[in-house]
Amino acid sequence: MKIAIVKLSALGDIVHAMVALQFIKAALPDSEIDWIVEAGFAGVIEHNPHVNRVLTVNLKALKSNKAAIFSEIAKVRGYAAANYDLVIDAQGLIKSALVARLLSANCVGFDRDSIREKFAAWFYRETVAFPYDANTIDRNVAVLTQPLGLDIGPDRILAKQPFLYFTPPTAELNEYFAPDQANVILVIGSTWASRNYPLEQYLRVIFGLEANMLICWGSQQEHWMAQWLAERSLARPLPKLSFNDLKAAIARCDLLIGNDTGPTHMAWGLNRPSITLFGPTPVSRVYQTAINKVLKSPSVVDPFKLNKLDFSINQIKADSVVELARSLLPARAKSQPG
């Protein structure tokens, strides 16, 4: 059976959908699975043994070059030559639904009451109903497995195998990771300013833990933020990492602490301990486990209408982060005196 999965972006959403792959391959070991993704995120999926081909599009470029739509359509039509038995749109946007429909008339996605862009459901031959405000991971698993006749419950998701794969990193990570201390990675940036935990609070977390503190960054703004922390503490910014090397780094850490953003969710995908800090977004975006915890600000979140001006993440106390971190770290990482 040839299956195409359409999940174009973003990083965290792709991670939350990828968990379904292991269940599909366990039930249908002879299936061939291709994944269609925005070119900038292809590295997240690469090296996964459950994916035959990672096929890229560049729909984001259409914002500045609308004429490129014709080449993108031609590209997707070329992918359709694989003659897929089933195409599943796990994104639920009009653009992803269009891609799915171009790949095959036999395409499936969420029904109109389960997605933000309701018109997308008109492109599917069959639909899957799953509440829009339900757990994000459950939603992704449902839309990817139910069309195949599979019923994957939370118990199986909780017992998942790590599913982010990588090759030996090109970055010299050995010089950053300490052999005699717990290694903690901080993820300090995100796409919204209101999702970001304040740097001053991160600084208190750094001082509160006796560990080798490493800072992950992606943009120039995040690099400045990482340097700000490094200038005031012993924390060290990691080099700018490819997705392959980011996966390798997170797989080595003893704990990751970060905002509700893609690299933070990668820790869950790699079965590494994590603390996700939530302000304006709902905690239903993640699974909480024995090693994957959340701290939520006191604000009430409407999952149907997120408030980008909700800066309540500032109210999460650094002491609470430190206390939770200590419970997740190896015994060698202890709170510093004073």
URKA-V473969 format. One record per backbone hydrogen bond with DSSP energy under -0.5 kcal/mol. CO is the residue of the C=O (numbers start at 1). NH is the residue of the N-H. Records with the same first field share a line. If there is no record, write none. Layout:
BEGIN
CO: NH / NH
END
This chain:
BEGIN
1: 3 / 32
2: 85 / 86
3: 34
4: 6 / 88
5: 7 / 36
6: 90 / 91
8: 38
10: 14
11: 15
12: 16
13: 17
14: 18
15: 19
17: 20
18: 21
19: 22 / 23
20: 23 / 24
21: 25
22: 26
23: 27
24: 28
28: 31
31: 33
32: 3 / 34
33: 52 / 53
34: 5
35: 37 / 55
36: 7
37: 57
38: 41
39: 42
41: 44 / 45
42: 45 / 46
45: 48
47: 49
48: 51
50: 52
53: 35 / 55
55: 37
57: 39
58: 61
59: 62
60: 63
61: 64 / 65
65: 68
66: 69
67: 70
68: 72
69: 73
70: 74
71: 75
72: 76
73: 77
74: 78
75: 79
76: 80
78: 81
79: 82
80: 83
86: 4
87: 89 / 108
88: 6 / 90
92: 117
93: 97
94: 98
95: 99
96: 100
97: 101
98: 102
99: 103
100: 104
105: 107
106: 87
107: 125 / 126
108: 89
109: 128
111: 114
113: 132
116: 118
117: 120
118: 121
119: 122
120: 123
121: 124
126: 109
128: 111 / 130
131: 134
135: 139
136: 140
137: 141
138: 142
139: 143
140: 144
141: 145
142: 146
145: 148 / 150
146: 149
151: 153
153: 156 / 157
154: 158
155: 159
157: 160
163: 165
171: 173
172: 175
173: 176 / 177
182: 184 / 212
183: 254 / 255
184: 214
185: 257
186: 188 / 216
187: 259
192: 195
193: 196
198: 202
199: 203
200: 204
201: 205
202: 206
203: 207
204: 208
205: 209
206: 209
208: 336
209: 211
211: 213
212: 184 / 214
213: 236
214: 186 / 216
215: 238
216: 188
217: 241
219: 223
220: 224
221: 225
222: 226
223: 227
224: 228
225: 229
226: 230
227: 231
228: 232
229: 232
230: 233
236: 215
242: 246
243: 247
244: 248
245: 249
246: 250
247: 251
248: 252
249: 252 / 253
250: 253
255: 185
256: 275
257: 187
258: 277
259: 261
261: 264 / 265
262: 266
263: 267
264: 267 / 268
265: 269
266: 270
267: 272
268: 271
269: 163 / 164
273: 256
274: 293
275: 258 / 277
276: 278 / 295
277: 260
278: 297
282: 285
283: 286
284: 136
287: 289
291: 274 / 293
292: 289
293: 276
295: 278
301: 303
302: 305
306: 308
307: 310
309: 311
311: 314
312: 315
313: 316
315: 317
317: 320 / 321
318: 322
319: 323
320: 324
321: 325
322: 326
323: 327
324: 328
325: 328 / 329
330: 333
332: 334
334: 210
END
